[in-house]
Amino acid sequence: MSKASSKLVKTLAVMAVSVTTANVNSVCWLWGYQPKMPEGATKLKK
């Protein structure tokens, strides 16, 4: 892999963890239904 693609993969991984963390810690105020989160995502909960 080239340096550029390696950096892109690392950036996407960091973004994925950030989005998952934000999703785990957010609450839907409009609807009572919350879809089930994967078991691994509960480790990111504050």
C-alpha positions in Angstrom: 0.0 0.0 0.0 1.2 3.5 -0.7 1.5 6.1 2.0 -1.5 8.0 0.8 -3.8 5.0 0.9 -2.4 4.0 4.3 -3.2 7.4 5.7 -6.7 7.3 4.2 -7.4 4.0 5.8 -6.3 5.3 9.2 -8.4 8.4 8.9 -11.5 6.4 7.9 -11.0 4.2 11.0 -10.7 7.2 13.3 -13.9 8.7 11.7 -15.8 5.4 12.1 -14.9 5.2 15.8 -15.9 8.8 16.3 -19.2 8.4 14.6 -20.0 5.2 16.5 -19.1 6.9 19.9 -21.4 9.8 19.1 -24.2 7.5 18.1 -23.9 5.4 21.3 -24.0 8.5 23.5 -26.9 10.2 21.7 -30.6 9.9 22.4 -33.4 10.3 19.9 -35.8 12.8 21.4 -38.3 12.7 18.5 -39.0 9.0 18.5 -39.1 6.5 21.3 -37.6 3.8 19.1 -33.9 3.3 19.3 -32.4 0.6 17.0 -30.2 -2.0 18.7 -26.5 -1.2 18.9 -23.9 -3.9 18.3 -22.5 -5.3 21.5 -19.0 -4.0 20.8 -20.3 -0.5 20.6 -21.5 -0.5 24.2 -17.8 -0.4 25.3 -17.7 3.2 23.9 -20.5 4.4 26.1 -19.6 7.1 28.6 
